[in-house]
Amino acid sequence: MNLLRQIEDVKSVFLRGPTYVSSNKMKGSIRDLYMKGWVPISLEFKKRHGQGSYDEIEEALSKLYEYSRRHHIQKDKVMAVIRTVIPLLERIEIESIRNGSSIEPGTRESLRRVLGEKGFSRATGYVDKAETEFSDGKYDETCIQSRIAIEEVFRQARELHSGRAVRRGTLPNHLDYFKKEGLISEAEEKLLRYGFYGFLSEKGNHATLESVSREDAQLTLSLLYSLTQYVLVKVGL
């Protein structure tokens, strides 16, 4: 979300600034945030995310715009608004990722209910952790927790299907079982093993040398939601 990045840029500028700001450049940064960053996308934003989310962002950013028209701006007031609006946009972004995956609106809640009913408590804990890390801007940890969550979902699904305890195992181990049991095709197995798991292994590994961007974390969360739905369907849950 470019708007979120713009707000974070403004935040970094004001963090370094004095207590009272009169610089035209600094005031211009929040005018541009509203007029060039927010106004051009606001109608589409309302259409996609609803009146409630629109009203929250509009109220916050219009307040910043009003500050920019004053001779002096109190930095603490600007930072207070920014600290309010960043979590709002991050929450909306996470919802967009959920709804932008193959999961229909509302399905995520159904998935979590099934996971809870079937004893996937460890998996849901990792899902929660992945979302929290994303909100905190810790994109490498988002990928790590998402990978662990996916492996845990597959492990538990395998355990329930086989009726036997499965203590550990990576996703490829579980895929071997699913393929042997005829739950997935060869094409599905290859896609999961070399496509999805290859990506997750690169981005969701504590020892990785790969750079991890916000977009990587977004994709990883989408995979987490979609693959959770996928494996539950495969074992009839």
Secondary structure, DSSP 8 states (H G I E B T S, - for coil): -HHHHHHHHHHHHHHTS-SEE--HHHHHHHHHIIIIIIHHHHHHHHHHH-HHHHHHHHHHHHHHHHHHTSSSEEHHHHHHHHHHHHHHHHHHHHHHHHHHSSS-TTHHHHHHHHHHHTT-HHHHHHHHHHHHHHHTT-HHHHHHHHHHHHHHHHHHHHHHHHTS------HHHHHHHHHHTTSS-HHHHHIIIIIIHHHHHHHS-TT--S---HHHHHHHHHHHHHHHHHHHHHTT-
